[in-house]
């Protein structure tokens, strides 16, 4: 059930939750972006061709890949720590490892997209 | 050094209610997504090697089955297996996605009547999307 928090956007963003808070925010942003992407994909499958042109737009690819990769890598960390609760004690280290993996994979993806 | 007291309940002490089941299914569905992606890439490698098809063609067909010719046409059983896998992948992704959107929306929308309506709308959307996907992929 939802609750009324009465907290403004800027107040919420001012919360000093550190890297863990930002992973939470970006995970949600990534989830919404991937859901939009999924809906567009179904439209392309159904033969709605104008959507296809958006798929080939480089800026769209760069943004959606960042959000998608972030969601996938962060989701893997969340799943691993959820299924192995003792690992929650090492959350800050896990977030740092996640950041390094994201940088490496996204760097490679950027190299392929921009180089291709 | 004093032992750190765990701040979470072990899995077997959490009890099986609706919330726990949905939490667990959200994790299971994401593991299934990773599994399908891995199987898809491995399958693409095997099929491209056996049919002398460019791997890029196989992957393009897997992602956009109605856009290009089906490189699996020469291998009917593999083609059928691939279709079932893509359909299952879309089913799992839509389930995970709809569940995620509902979790986010429930956090910001407190009105219970509104919640009931968009819950039904999102589940209906997932059903329609899956019907379209099954039709397009099976006919590809």
gemmi code that builds the backbone of each chain (N, CA, C; Angstrom):
import gemmi

chains = {
    "A": [
        ("UNK", (0.838, -1.195, 0.000), (0.000, 0.000, 0.000), (0.881, 1.256, 0.000)),
        ("UNK", (0.502, 2.251, -0.781), (1.295, 3.474, -0.850), (1.125, 4.337, 0.386)),
        ("UNK", (2.091, 5.189, 0.641), (2.003, 6.089, 1.789), (2.250, 7.511, 1.314)),
        ("UNK", (1.659, 8.507, 2.018), (1.898, 9.907, 1.676), (3.108, 10.378, 2.465)),
        ("UNK", (4.186, 10.716, 1.756), (5.408, 11.069, 2.463), (5.539, 12.572, 2.693)),
        ("UNK", (4.909, 13.365, 1.814), (5.004, 14.818, 1.906), (6.457, 15.298, 1.876)),
        ("UNK", (7.257, 14.713, 1.033), (8.656, 15.127, 0.882), (8.840, 15.600, -0.549)),
        ("UNK", (9.316, 16.848, -0.718), (9.516, 17.400, -2.051), (10.682, 16.733, -2.762)),
        ("UNK", (10.722, 16.905, -4.097), (11.770, 16.257, -4.894), (13.157, 16.706, -4.469)),
        ("UNK", (13.334, 18.033, -4.307), (14.670, 18.542, -3.987), (15.103, 18.146, -2.575)),
        ("UNK", (14.125, 18.085, -1.650), (14.445, 17.622, -0.294), (14.910, 16.172, -0.359)),
        ("UNK", (14.190, 15.377, -1.168), (14.525, 13.960, -1.284), (15.923, 13.783, -1.885)),
        ("UNK", (16.227, 14.604, -2.927), (17.538, 14.479, -3.575), (18.660, 14.960, -2.656)),
        ("UNK", (18.313, 15.806, -1.677), (19.318, 16.293, -0.734), (19.677, 15.279, 0.335)),
        ("UNK", (18.930, 14.188, 0.385), (19.201, 13.144, 1.380), (20.588, 12.544, 1.132)),
        ("UNK", (21.416, 12.519, 2.197), (22.803, 12.080, 2.007), (22.917, 10.567, 2.163)),
        ("UNK", (22.343, 9.844, 1.192), (22.370, 8.377, 1.251), (23.586, 7.784, 0.553)),
        ("UNK", (24.367, 8.654, -0.087), (25.590, 8.179, -0.731), (25.325, 7.309, -1.949)),
        ("UNK", (26.335, 6.482, -2.272), (26.283, 5.677, -3.497), (25.102, 4.715, -3.501)),
        ("UNK", (24.770, 4.172, -2.325), (23.666, 3.202, -2.269), (22.353, 3.856, -2.670)),
        ("UNK", (22.136, 5.122, -2.224), (20.905, 5.820, -2.583), (20.853, 6.060, -4.102)),
        ("UNK", (21.998, 6.443, -4.677), (22.012, 6.710, -6.120), (21.794, 5.438, -6.934)),
        ("UNK", (22.321, 4.297, -6.422), (22.054, 3.043, -7.145), (20.559, 2.738, -7.104)),
        ("UNK", (19.923, 3.040, -5.974), (18.467, 2.828, -5.843), (17.716, 3.689, -6.858)),
        ("UNK", (18.090, 4.984, -6.947), (17.404, 5.897, -7.877), (17.628, 5.465, -9.330)),
        ("UNK", (18.894, 5.166, -9.673), (19.185, 4.788, -11.064), (18.587, 3.425, -11.420)),
        ("UNK", (18.459, 2.543, -10.410), (17.845, 1.241, -10.688), (16.385, 1.440, -11.117)),
        ("UNK", (15.704, 2.352, -10.430), (14.301, 2.623, -10.776), (14.203, 3.324, -12.131)),
        ("UNK", (15.090, 4.320, -12.345), (15.092, 5.005, -13.648), (15.349, 3.995, -14.771)),
        ("UNK", (16.331, 3.121, -14.542), (16.673, 2.106, -15.545), (15.516, 1.162, -15.803)),
        ("UNK", (14.814, 0.786, -14.741), (13.671, -0.116, -14.885), (12.582, 0.507, -15.739)),
        ("UNK", (12.282, 1.773, -15.472), (11.237, 2.461, -16.252), (11.687, 2.594, -17.713)),
        ("UNK", (12.971, 2.968, -17.903), (13.487, 3.124, -19.271), (13.423, 1.795, -20.021)),
        ("UNK", (13.786, 0.699, -19.350), (13.750, -0.606, -20.014), (12.320, -1.035, -20.327)),
        ("UNK", (11.388, -0.649, -19.462), (9.989, -0.993, -19.728), (9.494, -0.253, -20.974)),
        ("UNK", (9.903, 1.023, -21.106), (9.540, 1.792, -22.308), (10.185, 1.152, -23.543)),
        ("UNK", (11.472, 0.772, -23.385), (12.197, 0.119, -24.478), (11.490, -1.184, -24.889)),
        ("UNK", (11.069, -1.963, -23.885), (10.379, -3.232, -24.139), (9.085, -2.989, -24.931)),
        ("UNK", (8.338, -1.936, -24.536), (7.091, -1.623, -25.247), (7.383, -1.218, -26.688)),
        ("UNK", (8.484, -0.441, -26.869), (8.862, -0.041, -28.228), (9.247, -1.267, -29.053)),
        ("UNK", (9.939, -2.207, -28.415), (10.375, -3.430, -29.084), (9.176, -4.223, -29.595)),
        ("UNK", (8.130, -4.292, -28.764), (6.920, -5.020, -29.169), (6.270, -4.304, -30.357)),
        ("UNK", (6.300, -2.944, -30.334), (5.742, -2.184, -31.456), (6.527, -2.469, -32.738)),
        ("UNK", (7.865, -2.549, -32.615), (8.693, -2.854, -33.789), (8.356, -4.250, -34.311)),
        ("UNK", (8.208, -5.212, -33.371), (7.837, -6.575, -33.769), (6.509, -6.570, -34.521)),
        ("UNK", (5.596, -5.726, -34.053), (4.269, -5.676, -34.660), (4.275, -4.904, -35.982)),
        ("UNK", (5.448, -4.367, -36.355), (5.567, -3.717, -37.659), (5.324, -2.220, -37.662)),
        ("UNK", (5.378, -1.588, -36.491), (5.224, -0.119, -36.447), (6.584, 0.495, -36.776)),
        ("UNK", (6.796, 0.828, -38.048), (8.135, 1.197, -38.509), (8.717, 2.501, -37.959)),
        ("UNK", (7.919, 3.551, -37.649), (8.547, 4.780, -37.138), (9.378, 4.535, -35.873)),
        ("UNK", (8.960, 3.560, -35.067), (9.701, 3.265, -33.831), (11.087, 2.725, -34.167)),
        ("UNK", (11.161, 2.022, -35.304), (12.438, 1.430, -35.722), (13.522, 2.487, -35.906)),
        ("UNK", (13.119, 3.682, -36.403), (14.113, 4.736, -36.628), (14.698, 5.227, -35.296)),
        ("UNK", (13.869, 5.221, -34.249), (14.374, 5.635, -32.927), (15.429, 4.624, -32.447)),
        ("UNK", (15.211, 3.332, -32.731), (16.152, 2.294, -32.312), (17.556, 2.543, -32.887)),
        ("UNK", (17.605, 3.101, -34.098), (18.905, 3.289, -34.746), (19.554, 4.631, -34.407)),
        ("UNK", (18.900, 5.423, -33.572), (19.465, 6.706, -33.170), (20.567, 6.476, -32.133)),
        ("UNK", (21.757, 7.025, -32.391), (22.906, 6.731, -31.513), (22.716, 7.266, -30.106)),
        ("UNK", (22.159, 8.489, -29.992), (21.982, 9.031, -28.624), (21.015, 8.160, -27.832)),
        ("UNK", (19.962, 7.671, -28.522), (19.013, 6.787, -27.851), (19.728, 5.514, -27.390)),
        ("UNK", (20.552, 4.942, -28.275), (21.262, 3.701, -27.933), (22.201, 3.902, -26.747)),
        ("UNK", (22.925, 5.053, -26.746), (23.895, 5.305, -25.678), (23.194, 5.443, -24.326)),
        ("UNK", (22.072, 6.161, -24.300), (21.347, 6.365, -23.032), (20.700, 5.065, -22.569)),
        ("UNK", (20.004, 4.386, -23.480), (19.267, 3.182, -23.086), (20.242, 2.077, -22.661)),
        ("UNK", (21.411, 2.018, -23.320), (22.387, 0.993, -22.930), (22.956, 1.273, -21.549)),
        ("UNK", (23.196, 2.570, -21.236), (23.703, 2.887, -19.895), (22.679, 2.458, -18.843)),
        ("UNK", (21.407, 2.889, -19.063), (20.372, 2.584, -18.071), (20.129, 1.073, -17.993)),
        ("UNK", (20.126, 0.412, -19.141), (19.890, -1.036, -19.174), (20.999, -1.814, -18.497)),
        ("UNK", (22.255, -1.457, -18.820), (23.395, -2.148, -18.196), (23.418, -1.904, -16.699)),
        ("UNK", (23.143, -0.654, -16.319), (23.129, -0.336, -14.890), (22.081, -1.189, -14.184)),
        ("UNK", (20.882, -1.255, -14.783), (19.788, -2.022, -14.168), (20.178, -3.502, -14.045)),
        ("UNK", (20.802, -4.043, -15.090), (21.169, -5.466, -15.089), (22.252, -5.764, -14.050)),
        ("UNK", (23.313, -4.940, -14.026), (24.432, -5.200, -13.117), (24.014, -4.931, -11.670)),
        ("UNK", (23.291, -3.835, -11.462), (22.823, -3.527, -10.105), (21.817, -4.589, -9.632)),
        ("UNK", (20.976, -5.058, -10.547), (20.000, -6.093, -10.202), (20.680, -7.387, -9.793)),
        ("UNK", (21.786, -7.695, -10.471), (22.535, -8.906, -10.113), (23.105, -8.771, -8.694)),
        ("UNK", (23.620, -7.575, -8.380), (24.150, -7.346, -7.018), (23.033, -7.478, -5.981)),
        ("UNK", (21.877, -6.864, -6.269), (20.753, -6.921, -5.324), (20.323, -8.376, -5.106)),
        ("UNK", (20.204, -9.122, -6.215), (19.770, -10.519, -6.106), (20.765, -11.332, -5.289)),
        ("UNK", (22.060, -11.144, -5.582), (23.082, -11.909, -4.860), (23.045, -11.591, -3.370)),
        ("UNK", (22.936, -10.300, -3.026), (22.945, -9.926, -1.612), (21.642, -10.328, -0.918)),
        ("UNK", (20.531, -10.331, -1.689), (19.257, -10.751, -1.098), (19.254, -12.239, -0.792)),
        ("UNK", (19.808, -13.013, -1.706), (19.797, -14.466, -1.510), (20.921, -14.913, -0.573)),
        ("UNK", (21.867, -14.033, -0.310), (22.954, -14.329, 0.631), (23.032, -13.144, 1.605)),
        ("UNK", (22.094, -13.089, 2.575), (21.965, -11.904, 3.445), (23.244, -11.555, 4.202)),
        ("UNK", (24.087, -12.540, 4.501), (25.321, -12.235, 5.234), (26.193, -11.264, 4.439)),
        ("UNK", (26.047, -11.277, 3.108), (26.844, -10.407, 2.253), (26.467, -8.936, 2.368)),
        ("UNK", (25.306, -8.644, 2.994), (24.873, -7.243, 3.122), (25.875, -6.411, 3.922)),
        ("UNK", (26.647, -7.071, 4.755), (27.670, -6.352, 5.523), (28.731, -5.745, 4.603)),
        ("UNK", (28.832, -6.291, 3.403), (29.852, -5.817, 2.449), (29.228, -4.984, 1.331)),
        ("UNK", (28.062, -4.394, 1.597), (27.343, -3.606, 0.580), (28.204, -2.509, -0.049)),
        ("UNK", (28.912, -1.663, 0.740), (29.698, -0.596, 0.101), (30.739, -1.143, -0.870)),
        ("UNK", (31.390, -2.237, -0.465), (32.388, -2.835, -1.368), (31.709, -3.382, -2.630)),
        ("UNK", (30.527, -4.010, -2.442), (29.804, -4.577, -3.590), (29.415, -3.463, -4.572)),
        ("UNK", (29.016, -2.299, -4.034), (28.635, -1.178, -4.906), (29.856, -0.686, -5.690)),
        ("UNK", (31.011, -0.676, -5.027), (32.230, -0.232, -5.730), (32.609, -1.213, -6.841)),
        ("UNK", (32.522, -2.524, -6.541), (32.819, -3.539, -7.569), (31.850, -3.368, -8.740)),
        ("UNK", (30.586, -3.133, -8.404), (29.564, -2.939, -9.440), (29.925, -1.749, -10.339)),
        ("UNK", (30.395, -0.670, -9.711), (30.785, 0.514, -10.481), (31.909, 0.210, -11.455)),
        ("UNK", (32.892, -0.546, -10.999), (34.030, -0.894, -11.866), (33.558, -1.755, -13.038)),
        ("UNK", (32.718, -2.782, -12.732), (32.212, -3.662, -13.793), (31.407, -2.844, -14.810)),
        ("UNK", (30.562, -1.932, -14.296), (29.738, -1.101, -15.185), (30.627, -0.254, -16.099)),
        ("UNK", (31.658, 0.368, -15.510), (32.547, 1.211, -16.321), (33.209, 0.401, -17.427)),
        ("UNK", (33.692, -0.812, -17.074), (34.386, -1.642, -18.069), (33.438, -2.052, -19.197)),
        ("UNK", (32.249, -2.572, -18.811), (31.311, -3.068, -19.829), (30.774, -1.908, -20.670)),
        ("UNK", (30.409, -0.821, -19.999), (29.834, 0.308, -20.738), (30.893, 0.961, -21.635)),
        ("UNK", (32.129, 1.001, -21.145), (33.221, 1.525, -21.967), (33.363, 0.722, -23.250)),
        ("UNK", (33.286, -0.608, -23.119), (33.390, -1.480, -24.292), (32.221, -1.225, -25.252)),
        ("UNK", (31.000, -1.119, -24.658), (29.805, -0.889, -25.490), (29.910, 0.439, -26.236)),
        ("UNK", (30.370, 1.486, -25.509), (30.527, 2.804, -26.145), (31.531, 2.721, -27.307)),
        ("UNK", (32.618, 1.987, -27.052), (33.652, 1.814, -28.083), (33.041, 1.175, -29.332)),
        ("UNK", (32.178, 0.142, -29.126), (31.568, -0.549, -30.264), (30.586, 0.373, -30.993)),
        ("UNK", (29.730, 1.079, -30.205), (28.700, 1.930, -30.839), (29.337, 3.103, -31.578)),
        ("UNK", (30.239, 3.795, -30.902), (30.812, 5.001, -31.501), (31.844, 4.659, -32.575)),
        ("UNK", (32.455, 3.471, -32.434), (33.464, 3.088, -33.429), (32.828, 2.481, -34.667)),
        ("UNK", (31.567, 2.008, -34.546), (30.946, 1.267, -35.640), (30.304, 2.115, -36.673)),
    ],
    "B": [
        ("UNK", (37.776, -8.516, 17.993), (36.720, -7.718, 17.364), (35.361, -8.383, 17.599)),
        ("UNK", (34.363, -7.573, 17.971), (33.048, -8.131, 18.252), (32.356, -8.570, 16.956)),
        ("UNK", (31.692, -9.740, 17.042), (31.015, -10.254, 15.841), (29.885, -9.309, 15.437)),
        ("UNK", (29.751, -9.091, 14.121), (28.696, -8.187, 13.615), (27.360, -8.920, 13.628)),
        ("UNK", (26.354, -8.278, 14.250), (25.036, -8.910, 14.317), (24.310, -8.715, 12.985)),
        ("UNK", (23.828, -9.815, 12.374), (23.135, -9.662, 11.095), (21.857, -8.838, 11.244)),
        ("UNK", (21.588, -7.943, 10.250), (20.438, -7.044, 10.347), (19.234, -7.561, 9.571)),
        ("UNK", (19.381, -8.734, 8.957), (18.261, -9.253, 8.164), (17.873, -10.642, 8.652)),
        ("UNK", (16.614, -10.993, 8.386), (16.143, -12.326, 8.754), (16.649, -13.342, 7.736)),
        ("UNK", (17.067, -14.526, 8.196), (17.415, -15.561, 7.224), (16.186, -15.940, 6.392)),
        ("UNK", (16.428, -16.481, 5.195), (15.329, -16.781, 4.272), (14.252, -17.647, 4.911)),
        ("UNK", (14.680, -18.705, 5.662), (13.702, -19.658, 6.187), (12.868, -19.092, 7.342)),
        ("UNK", (13.262, -17.907, 7.873), (12.492, -17.320, 8.977), (11.538, -16.221, 8.497)),
        ("UNK", (11.515, -15.963, 7.176), (10.717, -14.839, 6.688), (9.237, -15.175, 6.529)),
        ("UNK", (8.892, -16.463, 6.504), (7.490, -16.837, 6.354), (7.046, -16.708, 4.912)),
        ("UNK", (6.046, -17.508, 4.523), (5.589, -17.464, 3.136), (4.246, -16.745, 3.065)),
        ("UNK", (4.278, -15.453, 2.752), (3.047, -14.712, 2.506), (3.131, -14.109, 1.101)),
        ("UNK", (2.137, -13.315, 0.713), (2.087, -12.776, -0.647), (3.318, -11.916, -0.967)),
        ("UNK", (3.697, -11.042, -0.012), (4.831, -10.143, -0.238), (6.128, -10.928, -0.447)),
        ("UNK", (6.340, -11.943, 0.409), (7.558, -12.753, 0.282), (7.569, -13.487, -1.054)),
        ("UNK", (6.380, -14.011, -1.434), (6.303, -14.760, -2.694), (6.636, -13.842, -3.868)),
        ("UNK", (6.080, -12.601, -3.875), (6.343, -11.680, -4.980), (7.815, -11.250, -4.993)),
        ("UNK", (8.373, -11.041, -3.801), (9.789, -10.673, -3.709), (10.651, -11.781, -4.304)),
        ("UNK", (10.300, -13.033, -3.941), (11.095, -14.168, -4.406), (10.930, -14.359, -5.918)),
        ("UNK", (9.682, -14.197, -6.407), (9.434, -14.384, -7.838), (10.141, -13.305, -8.659)),
        ("UNK", (10.228, -12.070, -8.105), (10.950, -11.008, -8.824), (12.412, -11.405, -8.999)),
        ("UNK", (13.001, -12.013, -7.966), (14.409, -12.459, -8.068), (14.530, -13.634, -9.026)),
        ("UNK", (13.584, -14.579, -8.929), (13.636, -15.755, -9.809), (13.505, -15.334, -11.265)),
        ("UNK", (12.581, -14.370, -11.545), (12.379, -13.967, -12.938), (13.626, -13.317, -13.501)),
        ("UNK", (14.339, -12.551, -12.660), (15.543, -11.901, -13.187), (16.644, -12.944, -13.426)),
        ("UNK", (16.698, -13.976, -12.577), (17.672, -15.043, -12.828), (17.327, -15.773, -14.123)),
        ("UNK", (16.005, -15.944, -14.367), (15.576, -16.587, -15.611), (15.975, -15.744, -16.816)),
        ("UNK", (15.874, -14.401, -16.678), (16.266, -13.514, -17.787), (17.753, -13.695, -18.104)),
        ("UNK", (18.589, -13.705, -17.043), (20.029, -13.919, -17.262), (20.267, -15.276, -17.931)),
        ("UNK", (19.528, -16.297, -17.473), (19.677, -17.645, -18.039), (19.327, -17.670, -19.515)),
        ("UNK", (18.208, -17.030, -19.876), (17.785, -17.002, -21.279), (18.796, -16.254, -22.150)),
        ("UNK", (19.348, -15.156, -21.588), (20.335, -14.394, -22.373), (21.560, -15.251, -22.648)),
        ("UNK", (22.024, -15.962, -21.611), (23.202, -16.829, -21.772), (22.909, -17.943, -22.769)),
        ("UNK", (21.722, -18.597, -22.592), (21.350, -19.688, -23.500), (21.220, -19.170, -24.929)),
        ("UNK", (20.668, -17.947, -25.091), (20.506, -17.367, -26.418), (21.847, -17.130, -27.106)),
        ("UNK", (22.806, -16.615, -26.345), (24.131, -16.352, -26.930), (24.823, -17.669, -27.293)),
        ("UNK", (24.757, -18.670, -26.369), (25.374, -19.969, -26.651), (24.691, -20.635, -27.845)),
        ("UNK", (23.338, -20.573, -27.869), (22.588, -21.150, -28.985), (22.955, -20.475, -30.296)),
        ("UNK", (23.101, -19.152, -30.254), (23.486, -18.399, -31.451), (24.837, -18.852, -31.972)),
        ("UNK", (25.771, -19.104, -31.038), (27.112, -19.565, -31.440), (27.028, -20.937, -32.111)),
        ("UNK", (26.244, -21.861, -31.510), (26.124, -23.219, -32.056), (25.473, -23.182, -33.434)),
        ("UNK", (24.347, -22.465, -33.540), (23.611, -22.431, -34.808), (24.436, -21.760, -35.902)),
        ("UNK", (25.118, -20.670, -35.556), (25.904, -19.985, -36.592), (27.038, -20.877, -37.078)),
        ("UNK", (27.575, -21.723, -36.159), (28.645, -22.628, -36.580), (28.097, -23.734, -37.479)),
        ("UNK", (26.883, -24.254, -37.153), (26.344, -25.396, -37.900), (25.742, -24.993, -39.245)),
        ("UNK", (25.193, -23.787, -39.318), (24.526, -23.392, -40.566), (25.383, -22.428, -41.390)),
        ("UNK", (26.591, -22.186, -40.933), (27.494, -21.238, -41.602), (26.834, -19.872, -41.755)),
        ("UNK", (25.985, -19.551, -40.777), (25.336, -18.236, -40.795), (26.144, -17.301, -39.924)),
        ("UNK", (26.212, -16.077, -40.351), (26.875, -15.060, -39.553), (26.174, -14.958, -38.189)),
        ("UNK", (26.957, -14.944, -37.109), (26.371, -14.855, -35.760), (25.475, -13.624, -35.636)),
        ("UNK", (25.902, -12.535, -36.283), (25.108, -11.300, -36.218), (23.710, -11.534, -36.792)),
        ("UNK", (23.623, -12.357, -37.858), (22.318, -12.654, -38.471), (21.426, -13.421, -37.502)),
        ("UNK", (22.030, -14.415, -36.825), (21.255, -15.228, -35.874), (20.724, -14.345, -34.747)),
        ("UNK", (21.606, -13.487, -34.211), (21.186, -12.621, -33.100), (20.146, -11.610, -33.569)),
        ("UNK", (20.317, -11.098, -34.799), (19.349, -10.137, -35.326), (17.979, -10.800, -35.459)),
        ("UNK", (17.996, -12.079, -35.920), (16.724, -12.781, -36.036), (16.109, -12.988, -34.642)),
        ("UNK", (16.975, -13.321, -33.652), (16.479, -13.571, -32.298), (15.823, -12.313, -31.726)),
        ("UNK", (16.421, -11.147, -32.008), (15.878, -9.909, -31.436), (14.760, -9.314, -32.290)),
        ("UNK", (14.884, -9.446, -33.616), (13.864, -8.884, -34.509), (13.417, -9.957, -35.504)),
        ("UNK", (12.637, -10.940, -35.046), (12.307, -12.080, -35.902), (11.514, -11.726, -37.154)),
        ("UNK", (10.847, -10.565, -37.199), (10.056, -10.240, -38.390), (10.784, -9.297, -39.340)),
        ("UNK", (12.039, -8.949, -39.013), (12.757, -7.965, -39.833), (13.639, -8.609, -40.903)),
        ("UNK", (14.139, -9.796, -40.631), (15.069, -10.419, -41.578), (14.642, -11.862, -41.825)),
        ("UNK", (15.241, -12.482, -42.818), (14.970, -13.887, -43.090), (15.416, -14.748, -41.920)),
        ("UNK", (14.770, -15.900, -41.758), (15.083, -16.768, -40.631), (16.269, -17.673, -40.972)),
        ("UNK", (17.448, -17.429, -40.360), (18.615, -18.250, -40.679), (18.500, -19.666, -40.127)),
        ("UNK", (17.479, -19.907, -39.286), (17.325, -21.234, -38.691), (16.411, -22.119, -39.531)),
        ("UNK", (15.962, -21.594, -40.696), (15.014, -22.314, -41.526), (15.467, -23.722, -41.880)),
        ("UNK", (16.791, -23.912, -42.005), (17.317, -25.216, -42.387), (17.287, -26.200, -41.219)),
        ("UNK", (17.042, -25.725, -40.033), (17.042, -26.592, -38.851), (15.708, -26.417, -38.114)),
        ("UNK", (14.643, -27.126, -38.579), (13.297, -26.877, -38.039), (13.202, -27.037, -36.521)),
        ("UNK", (13.843, -28.073, -35.966), (13.704, -28.288, -34.522), (14.389, -27.189, -33.730)),
        ("UNK", (15.565, -26.765, -34.214), (16.269, -25.681, -33.537), (15.459, -24.399, -33.652)),
        ("UNK", (14.855, -24.217, -34.850), (14.043, -23.021, -35.084), (12.878, -22.968, -34.095)),
        ("UNK", (12.219, -24.141, -33.910), (11.081, -24.189, -32.991), (11.536, -23.930, -31.558)),
        ("UNK", (12.672, -24.524, -31.196), (13.208, -24.333, -29.837), (13.532, -22.853, -29.612)),
        ("UNK", (14.136, -22.229, -30.663), (14.503, -20.813, -30.536), (13.253, -19.960, -30.364)),
        ("UNK", (12.184, -20.292, -31.115), (10.937, -19.526, -30.997), (10.371, -19.645, -29.584)),
        ("UNK", (10.378, -20.870, -29.052), (9.845, -21.081, -27.696), (10.685, -20.284, -26.689)),
        ("UNK", (12.002, -20.282, -26.902), (12.882, -19.554, -25.979), (12.621, -18.052, -26.015)),
        ("UNK", (12.449, -17.503, -27.239), (12.214, -16.053, -27.347), (10.871, -15.695, -26.719)),
        ("UNK", (9.853, -16.552, -26.949), (8.528, -16.298, -26.359), (8.627, -16.348, -24.832)),
        ("UNK", (9.341, -17.358, -24.309), (9.491, -17.479, -22.854), (10.254, -16.280, -22.301)),
        ("UNK", (11.266, -15.824, -23.049), (12.061, -14.669, -22.622), (11.166, -13.431, -22.502)),
        ("UNK", (10.336, -13.213, -23.516), (9.450, -12.038, -23.487), (8.433, -12.160, -22.352)),
        ("UNK", (7.933, -13.387, -22.118), (6.975, -13.584, -21.022), (7.617, -13.228, -19.677)),
        ("UNK", (8.855, -13.694, -19.477), (9.535, -13.438, -18.200), (9.867, -11.949, -18.057)),
        ("UNK", (10.337, -11.337, -19.165), (10.681, -9.907, -19.120), (9.437, -9.069, -18.824)),
        ("UNK", (8.292, -9.405, -19.481), (7.080, -8.597, -19.256), (6.596, -8.771, -17.822)),
        ("UNK", (6.702, -9.979, -17.308), (6.296, -10.241, -15.919), (7.158, -9.413, -14.964)),
        ("UNK", (8.478, -9.480, -15.147), (9.407, -8.741, -14.285), (9.160, -7.228, -14.422)),
        ("UNK", (8.956, -6.776, -15.667), (8.773, -5.346, -15.915), (7.481, -4.819, -15.308)),
        ("UNK", (6.387, -5.547, -15.530), (5.095, -5.104, -14.983), (5.156, -5.092, -13.461)),
        ("UNK", (5.761, -6.121, -12.892), (5.893, -6.170, -11.425), (6.699, -4.974, -10.924)),
        ("UNK", (7.788, -4.649, -11.620), (8.643, -3.526, -11.217), (7.909, -2.194, -11.298)),
        ("UNK", (7.179, -1.988, -12.419), (6.437, -0.728, -12.588), (5.362, -0.601, -11.499)),
        ("UNK", (4.704, -1.714, -11.180), (3.664, -1.659, -10.142), (4.272, -1.341, -8.774)),
        ("UNK", (5.455, -1.897, -8.494), (6.120, -1.617, -7.212), (6.449, -0.121, -7.117)),
        ("UNK", (6.983, 0.447, -8.224), (7.333, 1.878, -8.220), (6.075, 2.733, -8.075)),
        ("UNK", (5.039, 2.404, -8.872), (3.804, 3.197, -8.834), (3.165, 3.137, -7.445)),
        ("UNK", (3.156, 1.963, -6.834), (2.542, 1.816, -5.506), (3.256, 2.674, -4.457)),
        ("UNK", (4.540, 2.943, -4.693), (5.297, 3.772, -3.752), (4.846, 5.234, -3.783)),
        ("UNK", (4.313, 5.676, -4.944), (3.991, 7.094, -5.096), (2.496, 7.379, -5.158)),
        ("UNK", (1.692, 6.358, -5.431), (0.238, 6.572, -5.524), (-0.413, 5.877, -4.331)),
        ("UNK", (-1.002, 6.682, -3.453), (-1.529, 6.123, -2.201), (-2.990, 5.681, -2.327)),
        ("UNK", (-3.698, 6.217, -3.338), (-5.125, 5.947, -3.448), (-5.388, 4.484, -3.842)),
        ("UNK", (-6.139, 3.773, -3.006), (-6.339, 2.340, -3.215), (-7.185, 2.037, -4.448)),
        ("UNK", (-8.167, 2.915, -4.730), (-9.003, 2.691, -5.918), (-8.161, 2.839, -7.179)),
        ("UNK", (-7.329, 3.893, -7.202), (-6.446, 4.091, -8.357), (-5.509, 2.900, -8.505)),
        ("UNK", (-5.003, 2.411, -7.384), (-4.092, 1.260, -7.438), (-4.764, 0.054, -8.076)),
        ("UNK", (-6.017, -0.190, -7.656), (-6.738, -1.354, -8.217), (-6.864, -1.225, -9.727)),
        ("UNK", (-7.172, 0.004, -10.214), (-7.372, 0.203, -11.651), (-6.080, 0.008, -12.436)),
        ("UNK", (-4.998, 0.670, -11.973), (-3.786, 0.518, -12.802), (-3.145, -0.851, -12.635)),
        ("UNK", (-3.416, -1.545, -11.540), (-2.950, -2.941, -11.439), (-3.590, -3.783, -12.544)),
        ("UNK", (-4.930, -3.609, -12.678), (-5.645, -4.373, -13.712), (-5.177, -3.956, -15.104)),
        ("UNK", (-4.993, -2.625, -15.297), (-4.574, -2.125, -16.619), (-3.206, -2.689, -17.000)),
        ("UNK", (-2.270, -2.709, -16.048), (-0.912, -3.186, -16.354), (-0.908, -4.687, -16.645)),
        ("UNK", (-1.704, -5.438, -15.897), (-1.756, -6.885, -16.141), (-2.385, -7.142, -17.517)),
        ("UNK", (-3.435, -6.347, -17.856), (-4.047, -6.456, -19.176), (-3.054, -6.120, -20.276)),
        ("UNK", (-2.245, -5.076, -20.037), (-1.212, -4.673, -20.997), (-0.229, -5.820, -21.234)),
        ("UNK", (0.201, -6.466, -20.142), (1.159, -7.570, -20.255), (0.567, -8.711, -21.080)),
        ("UNK", (-0.719, -8.987, -20.885), (-1.363, -10.070, -21.639), (-1.388, -9.725, -23.131)),
        ("UNK", (-1.791, -8.470, -23.457), (-1.867, -8.045, -24.867), (-0.488, -8.125, -25.526)),
        ("UNK", (0.530, -7.620, -24.812), (1.901, -7.618, -25.340), (2.369, -9.048, -25.628)),
        ("UNK", (2.041, -9.957, -24.723), (2.478, -11.341, -24.916), (1.749, -12.007, -26.075)),
        ("UNK", (0.473, -11.672, -26.252), (-0.270, -12.243, -27.383), (0.354, -11.763, -28.700)),
        ("UNK", (0.665, -10.447, -28.778), (1.296, -9.903, -29.997), (2.631, -10.611, -30.238)),
        ("UNK", (3.437, -10.729, -29.167), (4.767, -11.323, -29.313), (4.669, -12.780, -29.767)),
        ("UNK", (3.764, -13.538, -29.164), (3.626, -14.960, -29.545), (3.230, -15.056, -31.015)),
        ("UNK", (2.277, -14.223, -31.442), (1.803, -14.271, -32.831), (2.941, -13.949, -33.810)),
        ("UNK", (3.651, -12.828, -33.537), (4.698, -12.388, -34.470), (5.842, -13.400, -34.527)),
        ("UNK", (6.267, -13.870, -33.364), (7.427, -14.771, -33.322), (7.076, -16.125, -33.933)),
        ("UNK", (5.883, -16.626, -33.652), (5.510, -17.944, -34.174), (5.337, -17.912, -35.678)),
        ("UNK", (4.880, -16.745, -36.212), (4.681, -16.653, -37.660), (5.980, -16.306, -38.397)),
        ("UNK", (7.041, -15.946, -37.678), (8.282, -15.472, -38.325), (8.948, -16.596, -39.109)),
    ],
}
model = gemmi.Model(1)
for chain_id, residues in chains.items():
    chain = gemmi.Chain(chain_id)
    for i, (resn, *xyz) in enumerate(residues, 1):
        res = gemmi.Residue()
        res.name, res.seqid = resn, gemmi.SeqId(i, " ")
        for name, pos in zip(("N", "CA", "C"), xyz):
            atom = gemmi.Atom()
            atom.name, atom.element = name, gemmi.Element(name[0])
            atom.pos, atom.b_iso = gemmi.Position(*pos), 0.0
            res.add_atom(atom)
        chain.add_residue(res)
    model.add_chain(chain)
structure = gemmi.Structure()
structure.add_model(model)
structure.setup_entities()
